[in-house]
Amino acid sequence: MRARVEDDAQGRRQVYEACFEPCAIEKGMRIIGGKWTGSILWHLKDGPVRFNDLARMVGGASKKMITERLRQLETQGLVRREVMDTAPVSVHYEITEFGRSALGFLDELRKWSESLPQEIHADG
């Protein structure tokens, strides 16, 4: 991220080395920044979790939304889905090593969020 703004010889502001593709932060946010994504990864950090248990853990998200996010995370290689041969059939989700690599900064985000002043609200 080398983009910068400088004054040219005529005193006009010019942007140099602007990002024309998503910068590294934007790219990461597009992967991890989806609603419920970080929460899902965080709840999978301690081991495989059944879908219904995960749905209970991620309060406020519909099962449809959790299903969408899990499919996306599976496609991106952050989560692994395993169908258990039980009666009735159950599905477990587990974080991959690649997904686990996001836990460090998710934990830092959690700490930062917990330290925010009371008057700052996440919803606007």
C-alpha atoms as a printed R data frame, in Angstrom:
    type eleno elety resid chain resno       x       y       z
1   ATOM     1    CA   MET     A     1   0.000   0.000   0.000
2   ATOM     2    CA   ARG     A     2   2.186   2.743  -1.335
3   ATOM     3    CA   ALA     A     3  -0.531   5.116  -2.519
4   ATOM     4    CA   ARG     A     4   0.219   8.678  -1.574
5   ATOM     5    CA   VAL     A     5  -0.940  12.214  -2.277
6   ATOM     6    CA   GLU     A     6   1.593  14.902  -3.131
7   ATOM     7    CA   ASP     A     7   1.540  18.412  -4.528
8   ATOM     8    CA   ASP     A     8   2.801  18.621  -8.113
9   ATOM     9    CA   ALA     A     9   4.892  21.483  -9.541
10  ATOM    10    CA   GLN     A    10   1.754  23.627 -10.045
11  ATOM    11    CA   GLY     A    11   0.591  23.046  -6.443
12  ATOM    12    CA   ARG     A    12  -2.194  20.627  -7.389
13  ATOM    13    CA   ARG     A    13  -2.800  17.524  -5.318
14  ATOM    14    CA   GLN     A    14  -1.895  14.353  -7.226
15  ATOM    15    CA   VAL     A    15  -2.321  10.728  -6.262
16  ATOM    16    CA   TYR     A    16   0.640   8.477  -6.971
17  ATOM    17    CA   GLU     A    17   0.665   4.665  -7.012
18  ATOM    18    CA   ALA     A    18  -3.089   4.454  -6.426
19  ATOM    19    CA   CYS     A    19  -4.579   1.031  -5.839
20  ATOM    20    CA   PHE     A    20  -6.505  -0.069  -8.913
21  ATOM    21    CA   GLU     A    21  -7.054  -3.573  -7.592
22  ATOM    22    CA   PRO     A    22  -8.186  -4.336  -4.073
23  ATOM    23    CA   CYS     A    23  -5.368  -3.574  -1.671
24  ATOM    24    CA   ALA     A    24  -4.276  -6.248   0.796
25  ATOM    25    CA   ILE     A    25  -6.610  -4.986   3.534
26  ATOM    26    CA   GLU     A    26  -9.593  -4.820   1.194
27  ATOM    27    CA   LYS     A    27  -8.825  -8.305  -0.111
28  ATOM    28    CA   GLY     A    28  -8.689  -9.662   3.439
29  ATOM    29    CA   MET     A    29 -11.883  -7.856   4.412
30  ATOM    30    CA   ARG     A    30 -13.673  -9.328   1.423
31  ATOM    31    CA   ILE     A    31 -12.796 -12.797   2.706
32  ATOM    32    CA   ILE     A    32 -13.174 -12.336   6.471
33  ATOM    33    CA   GLY     A    33 -15.344  -9.223   6.670
34  ATOM    34    CA   GLY     A    34 -18.683 -10.779   5.766
35  ATOM    35    CA   LYS     A    35 -21.340 -10.641   8.443
36  ATOM    36    CA   TRP     A    36 -21.018 -13.621  10.823
37  ATOM    37    CA   THR     A    37 -17.831 -14.894   9.152
38  ATOM    38    CA   GLY     A    38 -15.453 -13.989  11.975
39  ATOM    39    CA   SER     A    39 -17.876 -15.281  14.574
40  ATOM    40    CA   ILE     A    40 -18.246 -18.617  12.782
41  ATOM    41    CA   LEU     A    41 -14.476 -19.065  12.521
42  ATOM    42    CA   TRP     A    42 -14.062 -18.104  16.171
43  ATOM    43    CA   HIS     A    43 -16.618 -20.685  17.317
44  ATOM    44    CA   LEU     A    44 -14.858 -23.405  15.332
45  ATOM    45    CA   LYS     A    45 -11.448 -22.726  16.894
46  ATOM    46    CA   ASP     A    46 -11.728 -25.391  19.614
47  ATOM    47    CA   GLY     A    47 -12.710 -28.291  17.371
48  ATOM    48    CA   PRO     A    48 -15.446 -29.642  15.118
49  ATOM    49    CA   VAL     A    49 -18.958 -28.353  15.800
50  ATOM    50    CA   ARG     A    50 -22.293 -29.745  14.623
51  ATOM    51    CA   PHE     A    51 -24.307 -27.376  12.441
52  ATOM    52    CA   ASN     A    52 -27.198 -26.963  14.903
53  ATOM    53    CA   ASP     A    53 -24.803 -26.289  17.776
54  ATOM    54    CA   LEU     A    54 -22.989 -23.699  15.677
55  ATOM    55    CA   ALA     A    55 -26.323 -22.066  14.821
56  ATOM    56    CA   ARG     A    56 -27.035 -21.772  18.559
57  ATOM    57    CA   MET     A    57 -23.560 -20.370  19.262
58  ATOM    58    CA   VAL     A    58 -23.855 -17.646  16.609
59  ATOM    59    CA   GLY     A    59 -26.812 -15.874  18.140
60  ATOM    60    CA   GLY     A    60 -28.777 -13.564  15.893
61  ATOM    61    CA   ALA     A    61 -27.903 -15.251  12.602
62  ATOM    62    CA   SER     A    62 -30.496 -17.286  10.754
63  ATOM    63    CA   LYS     A    63 -29.702 -20.861   9.774
64  ATOM    64    CA   LYS     A    64 -29.938 -19.776   6.147
65  ATOM    65    CA   MET     A    65 -27.275 -17.101   6.699
66  ATOM    66    CA   ILE     A    66 -25.007 -19.510   8.574
67  ATOM    67    CA   THR     A    67 -25.392 -22.043   5.764
68  ATOM    68    CA   GLU     A    68 -24.434 -19.379   3.192
69  ATOM    69    CA   ARG     A    69 -21.385 -18.308   5.151
70  ATOM    70    CA   LEU     A    70 -20.265 -21.893   5.771
71  ATOM    71    CA   ARG     A    71 -20.509 -22.695   2.061
72  ATOM    72    CA   GLN     A    72 -18.485 -19.594   1.258
73  ATOM    73    CA   LEU     A    73 -15.873 -20.440   3.892
74  ATOM    74    CA   GLU     A    74 -15.672 -24.020   2.619
75  ATOM    75    CA   THR     A    75 -15.179 -22.811  -0.966
76  ATOM    76    CA   GLN     A    76 -12.393 -20.495   0.221
77  ATOM    77    CA   GLY     A    77 -10.690 -23.317   2.108
78  ATOM    78    CA   LEU     A    78 -11.200 -21.838   5.587
79  ATOM    79    CA   VAL     A    79 -13.651 -24.491   6.810
80  ATOM    80    CA   ARG     A    80 -14.073 -28.202   6.201
81  ATOM    81    CA   ARG     A    81 -17.499 -29.897   6.143
82  ATOM    82    CA   GLU     A    82 -17.914 -33.512   7.193
83  ATOM    83    CA   VAL     A    83 -21.124 -35.509   6.928
84  ATOM    84    CA   MET     A    84 -21.308 -38.044   9.767
85  ATOM    85    CA   ASP     A    85 -22.728 -41.491   9.053
86  ATOM    86    CA   THR     A    86 -25.231 -41.414  11.886
87  ATOM    87    CA   ALA     A    87 -28.983 -41.748  12.177
88  ATOM    88    CA   PRO     A    88 -30.136 -39.067  11.740
89  ATOM    89    CA   VAL     A    89 -27.320 -37.735   9.579
90  ATOM    90    CA   SER     A    90 -25.377 -34.932  11.196
91  ATOM    91    CA   VAL     A    91 -22.898 -32.473   9.699
92  ATOM    92    CA   HIS     A    92 -19.805 -31.214  11.477
93  ATOM    93    CA   TYR     A    93 -17.762 -28.179  10.533
94  ATOM    94    CA   GLU     A    94 -14.114 -27.739  11.355
95  ATOM    95    CA   ILE     A    95 -11.684 -24.891  10.807
96  ATOM    96    CA   THR     A    96  -8.773 -25.675   8.465
97  ATOM    97    CA   GLU     A    97  -5.165 -24.679   9.046
98  ATOM    98    CA   PHE     A    98  -5.696 -21.848   6.569
99  ATOM    99    CA   GLY     A    99  -8.763 -20.717   8.525
100 ATOM   100    CA   ARG     A   100  -6.820 -21.029  11.764
101 ATOM   101    CA   SER     A   101  -4.312 -18.508  10.395
102 ATOM   102    CA   ALA     A   102  -7.042 -15.838  10.765
103 ATOM   103    CA   LEU     A   103  -7.578 -16.490  14.479
104 ATOM   104    CA   GLY     A   104  -4.657 -14.325  15.611
105 ATOM   105    CA   PHE     A   105  -6.023 -11.107  14.189
106 ATOM   106    CA   LEU     A   106  -9.607 -12.078  15.041
107 ATOM   107    CA   ASP     A   107  -8.473 -12.335  18.661
108 ATOM   108    CA   GLU     A   108  -6.816  -8.915  18.388
109 ATOM   109    CA   LEU     A   109 -10.055  -7.531  16.918
110 ATOM   110    CA   ARG     A   110 -11.972  -9.067  19.838
111 ATOM   111    CA   LYS     A   111  -9.640  -7.406  22.362
112 ATOM   112    CA   TRP     A   112  -9.867  -4.076  20.555
113 ATOM   113    CA   SER     A   113 -13.670  -4.297  20.443
114 ATOM   114    CA   GLU     A   114 -13.868  -5.123  24.144
115 ATOM   115    CA   SER     A   115 -11.774  -2.032  24.941
116 ATOM   116    CA   LEU     A   116 -13.991   0.412  23.030
117 ATOM   117    CA   PRO     A   117 -15.635   3.143  25.099
118 ATOM   118    CA   GLN     A   118 -19.261   2.466  26.038
119 ATOM   119    CA   GLU     A   119 -20.497   5.412  23.972
120 ATOM   120    CA   ILE     A   120 -19.229   3.876  20.728
121 ATOM   121    CA   HIS     A   121 -21.869   1.626  19.202
122 ATOM   122    CA   ALA     A   122 -21.179  -0.915  16.445
123 ATOM   123    CA   ASP     A   123 -24.505  -0.259  14.740
124 ATOM   124    CA   GLY     A   124 -23.846   3.325  13.796
